[in-house]
Amino acid sequence: MKNIQLHTFLVLIILAITLPISAQKNIISINETNIYEGIEFSMPKVNTTSFPDYQVSITDFGAITGGIVKNTDAFAKAINDVSIKGGGQIIVPRGIWLTGTYYI
């Protein structure tokens, strides 16, 4: 009985080691050049989005974390600033940020 348990244990260990390695061989890297290969219908290529390398934090515009201070104006100012610069990223640090409705 102990030999069967030992044999089963060894087989499970070998499978645990070899399965992830063999699974990695079958991973296909999909990128912008090969994503359209082999499809069965005509599909227009989608243009990828790119954003300027410009970042602002909502704290740069007076936002205060904690969930007590209303930060709607800080969010709106950050969005407006990034929009004027032609795009970018607005960083919202970890925390609780109270805000009201704003329209883009």
All heavy atoms as an XYZ file, in Angstrom:
801
protein
N       0.820     -1.196      0.000
C       0.000      0.000      0.000
C       0.863      1.260      0.000
O       0.563      2.222     -0.683
C      -0.931     -0.042      1.218
C      -1.931      1.062      1.241
S      -3.114      0.826     -0.092
C      -4.271      2.052      0.283
N       1.960      1.240      0.766
C       2.842      2.398      0.821
C       3.519      2.644     -0.522
O       3.748      3.782     -0.902
C       3.890      2.214      1.913
C       3.347      2.399      3.304
C       4.455      2.348      4.318
C       3.899      2.554      5.708
N       4.932      2.562      6.726
N       3.809      1.543     -1.259
C       4.432      1.694     -2.576
C       3.481      2.373     -3.560
O       3.904      3.186     -4.376
C       4.866      0.333     -3.126
C       6.117     -0.179     -2.427
O       6.858      0.601     -1.850
N       6.332     -1.473     -2.485
N       2.199      2.031     -3.483
C       1.208      2.652     -4.364
C       1.074      4.135     -4.034
O       1.026      4.980     -4.926
C      -0.152      1.924     -4.258
C      -0.025      0.499     -4.806
C      -1.237      2.690     -4.989
C      -1.268     -0.334     -4.607
N       1.059      4.472     -2.745
C       0.949      5.865     -2.343
C       2.196      6.645     -2.769
O       2.090      7.776     -3.248
C       0.749      5.966     -0.837
C      -0.614      5.511     -0.376
C      -0.742      5.528      1.136
O       0.258      5.553      1.850
N      -1.979      5.505      1.614
N       3.354      6.049     -2.610
C       4.601      6.704     -3.003
C       4.619      6.894     -4.519
O       4.984      7.960     -5.017
C       5.810      5.877     -2.545
C       7.166      6.448     -2.925
C       7.374      7.822     -2.296
C       8.274      5.499     -2.494
N       4.226      5.858     -5.254
C       4.180      5.945     -6.719
C       3.209      7.035     -7.162
O       3.523      7.850     -8.042
C       3.764      4.582     -7.295
C       3.754      4.564     -8.784
N       2.624      4.828     -9.514
C       4.755      4.338     -9.691
C       2.911      4.764    -10.791
N       4.201      4.448    -10.933
N       2.027      7.084     -6.567
C       1.039      8.113     -6.898
C       1.579      9.501     -6.592
O       1.427     10.433     -7.378
C      -0.262      7.859     -6.121
O      -0.723      6.551     -6.406
C      -1.335      8.873     -6.498
N       2.233      9.628     -5.447
C       2.815     10.908     -5.045
C       3.875     11.354     -6.051
O       3.901     12.510     -6.479
C       3.407     10.795     -3.635
C       4.077     12.043     -3.172
C       3.338     13.152     -2.798
C       5.465     12.130     -3.119
C       3.956     14.311     -2.376
C       6.091     13.284     -2.695
C       5.337     14.378     -2.325
N       4.741     10.455     -6.485
C       5.798     10.796     -7.437
C       5.209     11.184     -8.796
O       5.669     12.129     -9.439
C       6.775      9.629     -7.587
C       7.667      9.363     -6.376
C       8.500      8.107     -6.583
C       8.563     10.549     -6.088
N       4.175     10.477     -9.228
C       3.530     10.812    -10.493
C       2.917     12.206    -10.422
O       3.031     13.009    -11.351
C       2.466      9.750    -10.864
C       1.595     10.225    -12.009
C       3.136      8.424    -11.207
N       2.277     12.520     -9.304
C       1.677     13.849     -9.140
C       2.737     14.950     -9.140
O       2.532     16.018     -9.725
C       0.844     13.902     -7.869
C      -0.467     13.111     -7.901
C      -1.135     13.141     -6.536
C      -1.394     13.648     -8.964
N       3.864     14.684     -8.510
C       4.966     15.669     -8.490
C       5.491     15.890     -9.900
O       5.696     17.029    -10.335
C       6.098     15.208     -7.544
C       5.641     15.206     -6.104
C       7.346     16.066     -7.727
C       5.333     16.585     -5.557
N       5.691     14.813    -10.635
C       6.201     14.936    -12.006
C       5.208     15.697    -12.879
O       5.585     16.568    -13.665
C       6.513     13.539    -12.592
C       7.727     12.947    -11.855
C       6.771     13.608    -14.087
C       7.985     11.495    -12.148
N       3.921     15.400    -12.744
C       2.906     16.131    -13.509
C       2.880     17.608    -13.137
O       2.742     18.475    -14.001
C       1.527     15.515    -13.285
C       1.254     14.202    -14.011
C      -0.091     13.640    -13.579
C       1.291     14.409    -15.508
N       2.997     17.887    -11.854
C       2.976     19.282    -11.402
C       4.152     20.066    -11.972
O       4.044     21.276    -12.223
C       2.988     19.337     -9.876
N       5.253     19.397    -12.208
C       6.430     20.078    -12.752
C       6.342     20.199    -14.265
O       6.660     21.245    -14.840
C       7.721     19.327    -12.343
C       7.927     19.449    -10.830
C       8.926     19.859    -13.097
C       9.023     18.572    -10.289
N       5.887     19.156    -14.948
C       5.931     19.153    -16.406
C       4.738     19.833    -17.073
O       4.875     20.376    -18.157
C       6.034     17.713    -16.949
O       4.927     16.948    -16.463
C       7.342     17.075    -16.540
N       3.570     19.830    -16.471
C       2.402     20.436    -17.107
C       2.562     21.926    -17.356
O       2.270     22.402    -18.445
C       1.138     20.146    -16.309
C       0.558     18.738    -16.491
C      -0.660     18.557    -15.607
C       0.223     18.457    -17.932
N       3.019     22.709    -16.379
C       3.194     24.145    -16.666
C       4.218     24.399    -17.762
O       4.058     25.305    -18.564
C       3.665     24.733    -15.340
C       3.191     23.774    -14.305
C       3.221     22.425    -14.967
N       5.258     23.585    -17.829
C       6.283     23.775    -18.856
C       5.707     23.479    -20.231
O       5.907     24.229    -21.176
C       7.509     22.875    -18.560
C       8.196     23.350    -17.278
C       8.488     22.892    -19.731
C       9.264     22.422    -16.761
N       4.949     22.389    -20.361
C       4.377     22.056    -21.666
C       3.274     23.037    -22.045
O       3.064     23.314    -23.220
C       3.842     20.621    -21.666
O       2.783     20.491    -20.750
N       2.559     23.577    -21.090
C       1.505     24.545    -21.387
C       2.101     25.849    -21.914
O       1.504     26.509    -22.752
C       0.665     24.810    -20.143
N       3.279     26.217    -21.441
C       3.906     27.462    -21.884
C       4.296     27.398    -23.357
O       4.336     28.405    -24.034
C       5.128     27.769    -21.035
C       4.784     28.218    -19.641
C       6.017     28.471    -18.801
O       7.132     28.275    -19.247
N       5.795     28.910    -17.576
N       4.570     26.221    -23.884
C       4.954     26.090    -25.280
C       3.802     26.438    -26.207
O       4.006     26.847    -27.333
C       5.419     24.656    -25.554
C       6.724     24.308    -24.899
C       7.104     22.881    -25.195
C       8.362     22.481    -24.454
N       8.707     21.084    -24.677
N       2.562     26.268    -25.754
C       1.393     26.492    -26.588
C       0.853     27.917    -26.513
O      -0.129     28.225    -27.169
C       0.278     25.507    -26.210
C       0.684     24.081    -26.494
O       1.433     23.825    -27.417
N       0.200     23.153    -25.691
N       1.459     28.763    -25.719
C       0.997     30.148    -25.603
C       1.375     30.906    -26.870
O       2.517     30.893    -27.304
C       1.608     30.831    -24.359
C       1.085     30.163    -23.104
C       1.294     32.323    -24.360
C       1.721     30.668    -21.833
N       0.387     31.535    -27.481
C       0.619     32.303    -28.701
C       0.637     33.777    -28.325
O      -0.273     34.271    -27.676
C      -0.490     32.030    -29.732
C      -0.495     30.565    -30.122
C      -0.328     32.921    -30.942
C      -1.684     30.171    -30.969
N       1.651     34.445    -28.744
C       1.756     35.873    -28.478
C       0.949     36.629    -29.519
O       1.233     36.561    -30.710
C       3.217     36.300    -28.513
O       3.316     37.692    -28.332
N      -0.079     37.324    -29.082
C      -0.915     38.099    -29.990
C      -0.481     39.552    -29.906
O      -0.356     40.118    -28.826
C      -2.402     37.966    -29.617
C      -2.843     36.516    -29.775
C      -3.253     38.879    -30.478
C      -4.257     36.252    -29.327
N      -0.227     40.128    -31.066
C       0.151     41.535    -31.105
C      -0.542     42.200    -32.291
O      -1.323     41.582    -33.000
C       1.675     41.685    -31.168
C       2.266     40.953    -32.357
O       1.756     41.033    -33.464
N       3.350     40.227    -32.130
N      -0.249     43.454    -32.517
C      -0.935     44.224    -33.558
C      -0.690     43.678    -34.964
O      -1.512     43.857    -35.844
C      -0.486     45.682    -33.501
C      -0.966     46.400    -32.268
C      -0.493     47.830    -32.226
O      -0.381     48.461    -33.280
O      -0.234     48.317    -31.118
N       0.423     43.018    -35.177
C       0.726     42.540    -36.524
C       0.080     41.198    -36.836
O      -0.289     40.937    -37.970
C       2.251     42.428    -36.735
O       2.801     41.560    -35.753
C       2.901     43.789    -36.655
N      -0.076     40.327    -35.845
C      -0.601     39.000    -36.154
C      -2.042     38.763    -35.688
O      -2.575     37.688    -35.903
C       0.311     37.911    -35.590
C       0.290     37.833    -34.089
O      -0.390     38.596    -33.417
N       1.067     36.911    -33.538
N      -2.672     39.722    -35.097
C      -4.023     39.505    -34.572
C      -5.043     39.294    -35.697
O      -6.059     38.641    -35.512
C      -4.458     40.659    -33.645
C      -5.673     40.244    -32.846
C      -4.712     41.936    -34.432
C      -5.982     41.142    -31.684
N      -4.755     39.807    -36.875
C      -5.686     39.688    -37.994
C      -5.407     38.473    -38.882
O      -6.116     38.227    -39.837
C      -5.653     40.966    -38.840
C      -6.107     42.183    -38.067
C      -5.192     43.061    -37.512
C      -7.455     42.441    -37.877
C      -5.613     44.174    -36.788
C      -7.892     43.535    -37.153
C      -6.960     44.394    -36.615
O      -7.377     45.488    -35.899
N      -4.368     37.704    -38.575
C      -4.015     36.548    -39.394
C      -4.998     35.402    -39.164
O      -5.348     35.081    -38.034
C      -2.600     36.074    -39.054
C      -1.531     37.049    -39.485
C      -0.132     36.616    -39.053
O       0.009     35.500    -38.519
O       0.798     37.404    -39.242
N      -5.440     34.797    -40.258
C      -6.258     33.598    -40.181
C      -7.720     33.823    -39.833
O      -8.422     32.856    -39.559
N      -8.195     35.062    -39.831
C      -9.612     35.260    -39.540
C     -10.428     34.942    -40.783
O      -9.952     35.051    -41.906
C      -9.908     36.684    -39.012
C      -9.443     37.764    -39.994
C      -9.290     36.890    -37.656
C      -9.822     39.156    -39.566
N     -11.657     34.537    -40.597
C     -12.477     34.017    -41.689
C     -13.291     35.081    -42.413
O     -14.080     34.762    -43.292
C     -13.422     32.951    -41.135
C     -12.687     31.802    -40.492
C     -13.600     30.893    -39.695
O     -14.794     31.213    -39.547
O     -13.114     29.871    -39.214
N     -13.142     36.323    -42.051
C     -13.939     37.378    -42.671
C     -13.090     38.636    -42.768
O     -12.058     38.766    -42.125
C     -15.204     37.649    -41.840
C     -14.926     37.883    -40.380
C     -14.658     39.156    -39.915
C     -14.919     36.819    -39.492
C     -14.392     39.374    -38.572
C     -14.652     37.032    -38.146
C     -14.384     38.311    -37.686
N     -13.561     39.560    -43.599
C     -12.845     40.815    -43.777
C     -13.113     41.708    -42.566
O     -14.263     41.947    -42.202
C     -13.333     41.508    -45.051
O     -12.702     42.753    -45.187
N     -12.058     42.164    -41.967
C     -12.200     42.992    -40.769
C     -11.255     44.186    -40.875
O     -10.060     44.007    -41.089
C     -11.869     42.175    -39.528
C     -12.036     42.905    -38.248
S     -11.851     41.737    -36.886
C     -11.594     42.851    -35.567
N     -11.789     45.400    -40.742
C     -10.897     46.563    -40.812
C      -9.963     46.598    -39.601
O     -10.336     46.182    -38.508
C     -11.862     47.756    -40.785
C     -13.108     47.236    -40.168
C     -13.174     45.781    -40.509
N      -8.760     47.059    -39.850
C      -7.793     47.151    -38.760
C      -8.156     48.320    -37.850
O      -8.534     49.388    -38.306
C      -6.377     47.306    -39.293
C      -5.906     46.057    -39.996
C      -4.453     46.110    -40.322
C      -4.045     44.788    -40.950
N      -2.634     44.699    -41.203
N      -8.044     48.084    -36.571
C      -8.359     49.093    -35.565
C      -7.093     49.885    -35.260
O      -6.024     49.312    -35.043
C      -8.891     48.418    -34.281
C      -9.148     49.447    -33.197
C     -10.136     47.615    -34.591
N      -7.218     51.187    -35.262
C      -6.084     52.030    -34.895
C      -5.879     51.981    -33.387
O      -6.838     52.057    -32.626
C      -6.318     53.482    -35.326
C      -6.375     53.629    -36.821
O      -5.738     52.885    -37.544
N      -7.142     54.595    -37.300
N      -4.647     51.846    -32.982
C      -4.358     51.824    -31.551
C      -4.328     53.242    -31.008
O      -3.981     54.193    -31.707
C      -3.016     51.136    -31.257
O      -1.997     51.788    -32.000
C      -3.053     49.675    -31.626
N      -4.711     53.361    -29.775
C      -4.740     54.649    -29.111
C      -3.390     54.913    -28.459
O      -2.768     54.013    -27.910
C      -5.835     54.657    -28.028
O      -7.072     54.313    -28.643
C      -5.949     55.997    -27.373
N      -2.979     56.135    -28.526
C      -1.772     56.518    -27.799
C      -2.048     57.848    -27.101
O      -2.792     58.685    -27.604
C      -0.576     56.647    -28.736
O      -0.782     57.689    -29.649
N      -1.487     57.989    -25.946
C      -1.668     59.196    -25.153
C      -0.327     59.889    -24.996
O       0.708     59.232    -24.852
C      -2.224     58.854    -23.765
C      -3.606     58.257    -23.817
C      -3.786     56.888    -23.752
C      -4.719     59.066    -23.930
C      -5.046     56.333    -23.801
C      -5.994     58.523    -23.985
C      -6.160     57.149    -23.920
N      -0.336     61.216    -25.009
C       0.918     61.928    -24.758
C       1.496     61.559    -23.391
O       0.767     61.181    -22.477
C       0.497     63.403    -24.783
C      -0.768     63.442    -25.566
C      -1.443     62.128    -25.289
N       2.780     61.667    -23.294
C       3.463     61.347    -22.036
C       3.357     62.551    -21.090
O       4.334     63.228    -20.800
C       4.924     60.998    -22.312
C       5.621     60.447    -21.087
O       4.922     59.947    -20.185
O       6.864     60.518    -21.017
N       2.155     62.817    -20.658
C       1.881     63.941    -19.760
C       1.000     63.426    -18.627
O      -0.011     62.763    -18.872
C       1.173     65.073    -20.521
C       0.842     66.271    -19.672
C       1.840     67.110    -19.193
C      -0.471     66.553    -19.339
C       1.529     68.208    -18.408
C      -0.788     67.646    -18.558
C       0.219     68.470    -18.087
O      -0.088     69.556    -17.310
N       1.399     63.689    -17.401
C       0.650     63.220    -16.238
C       0.458     64.344    -15.239
O       1.355     65.161    -15.047
C       1.405     62.092    -15.511
C       1.561     60.834    -16.288
C       2.280     59.768    -15.466
O       2.873     60.047    -14.427
N       2.231     58.543    -15.952
N      -0.724     64.347    -14.632
C      -0.978     65.247    -13.515
C      -1.689     64.438    -12.436
O      -2.355     63.452    -12.727
C      -1.845     66.468    -13.908
C      -1.127     67.343    -14.910
C      -3.189     66.056    -14.431
N      -1.536     64.856    -11.224
C      -2.239     64.239    -10.102
C      -3.354     65.182     -9.671
O      -3.205     66.409     -9.741
C      -1.285     64.001     -8.934
O      -2.003     63.547     -7.808
N      -4.451     64.606     -9.224
C      -5.535     65.469     -8.754
C      -5.090     66.294     -7.551
O      -5.628     67.366     -7.304
C      -6.809     64.665     -8.432
C      -6.540     63.594     -7.383
C      -7.409     64.081     -9.696
C      -7.793     62.928     -6.845
N      -4.071     65.810     -6.835
C      -3.561     66.581     -5.696
C      -2.862     67.862     -6.149
O      -2.768     68.816     -5.382
C      -2.603     65.741     -4.838
O      -1.518     65.285     -5.645
C      -3.323     64.553     -4.225
N      -2.376     67.885     -7.396
C      -1.774     69.104     -7.947
C      -2.806     70.223     -8.080
O      -2.443     71.391     -8.220
C      -1.159     68.838     -9.328
C      -0.030     67.829     -9.295
O       0.558     67.621     -8.217
O       0.247     67.236    -10.363
N      -4.075     69.864     -8.052
C      -5.149     70.835     -8.236
C      -5.975     71.009     -6.960
O      -7.108     71.463     -7.002
C      -6.034     70.407     -9.411
C      -5.267     70.368    -10.696
C      -4.656     69.198    -11.114
C      -5.111     71.505    -11.467
C      -3.927     69.163    -12.283
C      -4.379     71.477    -12.636
C      -3.780     70.297    -13.049
N      -5.388     70.605     -5.821
C      -6.014     70.867     -4.535
C      -6.871     69.761     -3.967
O      -7.538     69.965     -2.948
N      -6.902     68.590     -4.582
C      -7.715     67.488     -4.055
C      -7.151     67.005     -2.726
O      -5.944     66.941     -2.533
C      -7.761     66.335     -5.056
N      -8.059     66.693     -1.810
C      -7.682     66.226     -0.468
C      -8.409     64.911     -0.205
O      -9.627     64.824     -0.322
C      -8.053     67.275      0.601
C      -7.315     68.590      0.320
C      -7.741     66.760      1.994
C      -7.762     69.748      1.184
N      -7.635     63.894      0.156
C      -8.208     62.578      0.421
C      -8.884     62.543      1.786
O      -8.687     63.435      2.611
C      -7.129     61.482      0.323
O      -7.767     60.207      0.397
C      -6.126     61.587      1.438
N      -9.669     61.507      2.003
C     -10.288     61.318      3.308
C     -11.797     61.193      3.250
O     -12.433     60.789      4.200
N     -12.403     61.582      2.157
C     -13.842     61.443      2.011
C     -14.659     62.533      2.667
O     -15.874     62.412      2.781
N     -14.003     63.603      3.116
C     -14.722     64.690      3.779
C     -14.798     65.928      2.884
O     -15.834     66.569      2.779
C     -14.043     65.047      5.120
C     -14.106     63.838      6.051
C     -14.683     66.262      5.753
C     -13.300     63.992      7.320
N     -13.694     66.228      2.209
C     -13.622     67.413      1.347
C     -14.118     67.046     -0.046
O     -13.687     66.045     -0.624
C     -12.170     67.940      1.270
C     -12.067     69.116      0.319
C     -11.670     68.318      2.650
N     -14.989     67.866     -0.606
C     -15.503     67.637     -1.955
C     -14.447     68.068     -2.971
O     -14.005     69.212     -2.962
C     -16.799     68.409     -2.162
C     -17.572     67.980     -3.365
C     -18.950     68.636     -3.353
C     -19.766     68.185     -4.537
N     -21.069     68.849     -4.554
N     -14.039     67.140     -3.844
C     -12.936     67.359     -4.771
C     -13.377     67.519     -6.223
O     -12.566     67.386     -7.137
C     -11.956     66.183     -4.679
C     -11.303     66.111     -3.331
O     -10.583     67.020     -2.941
N     -11.553     65.044     -2.600
N     -14.625     67.852     -6.438
C     -15.147     67.969     -7.797
C     -14.353     68.981     -8.611
O     -14.003     68.722     -9.775
C     -16.639     68.364     -7.769
O     -17.328     67.456     -6.916
C     -17.246     68.328     -9.148
N     -14.053     70.130     -8.033
C     -13.310     71.161     -8.760
C     -11.903     70.688     -9.119
O     -11.416     70.971    -10.215
C     -13.225     72.453     -7.940
C     -14.558     73.183     -7.875
O     -15.424     72.911     -8.737
O     -14.737     74.016     -6.964
N     -11.246     69.981     -8.214
C      -9.895     69.483     -8.491
C      -9.910     68.489     -9.649
O      -9.040     68.520    -10.529
C      -9.288     68.842     -7.242
N     -10.900     67.593     -9.665
C     -11.025     66.652    -10.779
C     -11.267     67.404    -12.085
O     -10.639     67.115    -13.104
C     -12.169     65.659    -10.531
C     -11.785     64.454     -9.731
C     -11.850     64.469     -8.347
C     -11.366     63.292    -10.363
C     -11.517     63.340     -7.607
C     -11.024     62.165     -9.629
C     -11.103     62.190     -8.245
N     -12.179     68.358    -12.072
C     -12.507     69.122    -13.276
C     -11.288     69.899    -13.778
O     -11.027     69.945    -14.991
C     -13.669     70.065    -12.998
N     -10.533     70.502    -12.859
C      -9.332     71.245    -13.251
C      -8.277     70.318    -13.846
O      -7.607     70.673    -14.815
C      -8.767     72.010    -12.062
C      -9.614     73.195    -11.650
C      -9.054     73.852    -10.407
C      -9.952     74.993     -9.936
N      -9.464     75.572     -8.665
N      -8.111     69.144    -13.272
C      -7.135     68.173    -13.794
C      -7.547     67.719    -15.194
O      -6.711     67.641    -16.106
C      -7.019     66.980    -12.853
N      -8.831     67.431    -15.380
C      -9.323     67.019    -16.694
C      -9.126     68.136    -17.711
O      -8.664     67.902    -18.830
C     -10.806     66.602    -16.611
C     -10.940     65.313    -15.807
C     -11.415     66.450    -17.997
C     -12.360     64.967    -15.415
N      -9.442     69.353    -17.327
C      -9.277     70.493    -18.223
C      -7.811     70.699    -18.595
O      -7.484     70.946    -19.755
C      -9.856     71.750    -17.577
C      -9.898     72.915    -18.534
O     -10.346     72.769    -19.659
N      -9.412     74.063    -18.086
N      -6.923     70.582    -17.622
C      -5.491     70.761    -17.872
C      -4.975     69.718    -18.865
O      -4.267     70.069    -19.817
C      -4.711     70.669    -16.562
C      -3.227     70.873    -16.765
O      -2.825     71.994    -17.136
O      -2.467     69.899    -16.570
N      -5.339     68.470    -18.657
C      -4.889     67.409    -19.559
C      -5.483     67.609    -20.949
O      -4.820     67.406    -21.961
C      -5.242     66.019    -18.972
C      -5.049     64.924    -20.002
C      -4.402     65.743    -17.740
N      -6.718     68.051    -21.009
C      -7.365     68.305    -22.293
C      -6.661     69.422    -23.051
O      -6.417     69.310    -24.264
C      -8.831     68.667    -22.064
O      -9.462     68.983    -23.276
N      -6.321     70.500    -22.367
C      -5.627     71.625    -23.001
C      -4.264     71.194    -23.541
O      -3.840     71.640    -24.596
C      -5.477     72.801    -22.005
C      -6.839     73.448    -21.763
C      -4.478     73.832    -22.510
C      -6.848     74.452    -20.632
N      -3.592     70.288    -22.839
C      -2.265     69.808    -23.258
C      -2.356     68.775    -24.373
O      -1.352     68.242    -24.814
C      -1.518     69.200    -22.075
C      -1.313     70.132    -20.916
C      -0.204     71.111    -21.170
C       0.105     71.759    -19.848
N       0.538     73.060    -19.839
N      -3.555     68.398    -24.781
C      -3.707     67.438    -25.869
C      -3.829     65.998    -25.410
O      -3.745     65.074    -26.201
N      -4.043     65.790    -24.135
C      -4.226     64.434    -23.615
C      -3.148     64.067    -22.622
O      -2.166     64.775    -22.442
N      -3.344     62.949    -21.975
C      -2.399     62.475    -20.978
C      -3.108     61.620    -19.957
O      -4.177     61.062    -20.220
N      -2.521     61.529    -18.782
C      -3.067     60.705    -17.714
C      -3.325     61.538    -16.476
O      -2.515     62.388    -16.116
C      -2.094     59.582    -17.345
C      -1.828     58.618    -18.471
C      -0.817     57.560    -18.080
O      -0.341     57.516    -16.957
N      -0.483     56.700    -19.014
N      -4.449     61.244    -15.831
C      -4.765     61.875    -14.555
C      -4.565     60.819    -13.482
O      -5.204     59.772    -13.506
C      -6.200     62.409    -14.538
C      -6.365     63.472    -15.627
C      -6.546     62.965    -13.155
C      -7.780     63.922    -15.837
N      -3.671     61.099    -12.573
C      -3.356     60.162    -11.498
C      -4.278     60.444    -10.320
O      -4.349     61.575     -9.832
C      -1.881     60.291    -11.051
C      -0.935     60.187    -12.254
C      -1.552     59.284     -9.961
C      -1.016     58.896    -13.015
N      -4.969     59.407     -9.872
C      -5.796     59.485     -8.670
C      -5.130     58.565     -7.646
O      -5.239     57.346     -7.740
C      -7.248     59.041     -8.939
C      -8.076     59.137     -7.665
C      -7.866     59.873    -10.052
N      -4.400     59.150     -6.673
C      -3.706     58.319     -5.689
C      -4.695     57.482     -4.867
O      -5.884     57.801     -4.779
C      -3.001     59.346     -4.786
C      -2.936     60.594     -5.600
C      -4.150     60.568     -6.472
N      -4.179     56.441     -4.276
C      -5.003     55.583     -3.422
C      -5.611     56.420     -2.309
O      -4.956     57.265     -1.720
C      -4.125     54.487     -2.823
C      -4.855     53.655     -1.800
C      -3.982     52.569     -1.263
N      -4.388     51.362     -1.952
C      -3.684     50.279     -2.027
N      -2.497     50.224     -1.489
N      -4.137     49.224     -2.653
N      -6.877     56.205     -2.060
C      -7.558     56.939     -1.003
C      -9.042     57.044     -1.280
O      -9.558     56.485     -2.253
N      -9.721     57.762     -0.442
C     -11.145     58.019     -0.608
C     -11.285     59.464     -1.050
O     -10.871     60.382     -0.344
C     -11.909     57.764      0.709
C     -11.755     56.305      1.117
C     -13.383     58.146      0.551
C     -12.312     55.990      2.485
N     -11.862     59.656     -2.238
C     -11.959     60.979     -2.841
C     -13.430     61.315     -3.048
O     -14.079     60.760     -3.916
C     -11.214     61.015     -4.174
C      -9.779     60.634     -4.035
C      -9.242     59.390     -4.206
C      -8.700     61.489     -3.668
N      -7.900     59.427     -3.972
C      -7.524     60.702     -3.640
C      -8.607     62.844     -3.363
C      -6.290     61.224     -3.318
C      -7.367     63.358     -3.055
C      -6.227     62.571     -3.032
N     -13.938     62.208     -2.237
C     -15.323     62.655     -2.362
C     -15.428     63.583     -3.555
O     -14.628     64.502     -3.714
C     -15.772     63.381     -1.089
C     -17.195     63.952     -1.084
C     -18.208     62.816     -1.178
C     -17.420     64.789      0.165
N     -16.402     63.328     -4.404
C     -16.606     64.178     -5.579
C     -18.075     64.181     -5.952
O     -18.807     63.249     -5.630
C     -15.745     63.710     -6.786
O     -15.906     64.627     -7.852
C     -16.107     62.323     -7.235
N     -18.461     65.226     -6.617
C     -19.823     65.317     -7.132
C     -19.813     65.013     -8.623
O     -18.838     64.501     -9.159
N     -20.883     65.369     -9.285
C     -21.005     65.142    -10.715
C     -20.218     66.181    -11.483
O     -20.233     67.361    -11.144
C     -22.484     65.222    -11.141
O     -23.222     64.298    -10.361
C     -22.655     64.922    -12.610
N     -19.518     65.758    -12.497
C     -18.884     66.691    -13.419
C     -19.063     66.128    -14.821
O     -19.180     64.935    -15.022
C     -17.411     66.962    -13.085
C     -16.552     65.749    -12.904
C     -15.898     65.159    -13.980
C     -16.423     65.166    -11.666
C     -15.118     64.037    -13.799
C     -15.660     64.039    -11.487
C     -15.013     63.476    -12.551
O     -14.250     62.362    -12.377
N     -19.133     67.017    -15.767
C     -19.417     66.638    -17.157
C     -18.193     66.891    -18.008
O     -17.555     67.936    -17.897
C     -20.606     67.446    -17.685
C     -21.856     67.221    -16.865
C     -22.211     68.081    -15.828
C     -22.656     66.105    -17.116
C     -23.340     67.844    -15.070
C     -23.789     65.871    -16.350
C     -24.121     66.743    -15.342
O     -25.235     66.516    -14.580
N     -17.893     65.935    -18.831
C     -16.716     66.040    -19.708
C     -17.179     66.461    -21.085
O     -18.096     65.979    -21.636
C     -15.976     64.702    -19.769
C     -15.496     64.313    -18.389
C     -14.813     64.774    -20.739
C     -14.840     62.959    -18.305
